[in-house]
Amino acid sequence: VAPTTPVCEVPSSAMTGTVVQLSCKETEGSPPSEYQWYKNGVALLEKTGTGNARAANITYTMNKKSGTLLFNTVTKNDTGEYFCEASNGIGLSQKCSVKRMQV
């Protein structure tokens, strides 16, 4: 079954230095969907603990299975427009509407 449009939860504002979690979920897809977060139209890298993530100064953890995007400490640099995409290899992937987070 192809995924339906996911429901994204993105806070409209966040205080610098706080923990912020964005979530993305759709329930129709079978097999279960994997989720990809985008910021300002660019796919966010999955943090794998390799040198690249640290070099790129990544301050978040993205879980493609659960659809969560967790910022341990948000900074002004994390301000932007976020959306997520659900895909399970069947039919078209589905995106939620873009939501702006202001830090």
CORHUHU-V593524 format. One record per residue. N is the residue number from 0. RES is the residue in three letters. PSI is psi in whole degrees, -180 to 180 (999 if undefined). NEAR is the number of other C-alpha atoms within 8 Angstrom. Layout:
N|RES|PSI|NEAR ; N|RES|PSI|NEAR
This chain:
0|VAL|131|8 ; 1|ALA|152|13 ; 2|PRO|153|19 ; 3|THR|175|10 ; 4|THR|125|9 ; 5|PRO|156|15 ; 6|VAL|122|8 ; 7|CYS|136|12 ; 8|GLU|112|7 ; 9|VAL|121|11 ; 10|PRO|141|8 ; 11|SER|-26|8 ; 12|SER|153|7 ; 13|ALA|148|11 ; 14|MET|138|7 ; 15|THR|135|9 ; 16|GLY|-3|8 ; 17|THR|167|9 ; 18|VAL|129|9 ; 19|VAL|133|10 ; 20|GLN|129|9 ; 21|LEU|142|11 ; 22|SER|155|10 ; 23|CYS|130|13 ; 24|LYS|138|10 ; 25|GLU|148|12 ; 26|THR|-7|8 ; 27|GLU|-28|9 ; 28|GLY|137|12 ; 29|SER|118|9 ; 30|PRO|164|6 ; 31|PRO|144|8 ; 32|SER|156|12 ; 33|GLU|151|11 ; 34|TYR|138|14 ; 35|GLN|125|11 ; 36|TRP|147|13 ; 37|TYR|144|12 ; 38|LYS|123|11 ; 39|ASN|37|7 ; 40|GLY|0|7 ; 41|VAL|132|6 ; 42|ALA|132|8 ; 43|LEU|143|8 ; 44|LEU|144|6 ; 45|GLU|128|8 ; 46|LYS|119|10 ; 47|THR|0|5 ; 48|GLY|7|6 ; 49|THR|172|7 ; 50|GLY|-34|6 ; 51|ASN|-45|6 ; 52|ALA|-42|12 ; 53|ARG|-40|9 ; 54|ALA|-36|7 ; 55|ALA|0|6 ; 56|ASN|44|6 ; 57|ILE|128|8 ; 58|THR|18|8 ; 59|TYR|167|9 ; 60|THR|124|9 ; 61|MET|129|12 ; 62|ASN|109|10 ; 63|LYS|-26|10 ; 64|LYS|-43|7 ; 65|SER|-16|9 ; 66|GLY|12|14 ; 67|THR|146|11 ; 68|LEU|112|12 ; 69|LEU|123|11 ; 70|PHE|121|11 ; 71|ASN|-43|10 ; 72|THR|111|10 ; 73|VAL|149|16 ; 74|THR|171|9 ; 75|LYS|-28|8 ; 76|ASN|-18|6 ; 77|ASP|-6|9 ; 78|THR|137|10 ; 79|GLY|-173|9 ; 80|GLU|122|11 ; 81|TYR|143|14 ; 82|PHE|163|13 ; 83|CYS|161|13 ; 84|GLU|132|13 ; 85|ALA|134|17 ; 86|SER|144|13 ; 87|ASN|15|13 ; 88|GLY|-1|7 ; 89|ILE|128|9 ; 90|GLY|-165|7 ; 91|LEU|147|8 ; 92|SER|155|12 ; 93|GLN|140|11 ; 94|LYS|149|10 ; 95|CYS|169|11 ; 96|SER|152|6 ; 97|VAL|135|7 ; 98|LYS|138|9 ; 99|ARG|134|11 ; 100|MET|124|14 ; 101|GLN|123|10 ; 102|VAL|999|12
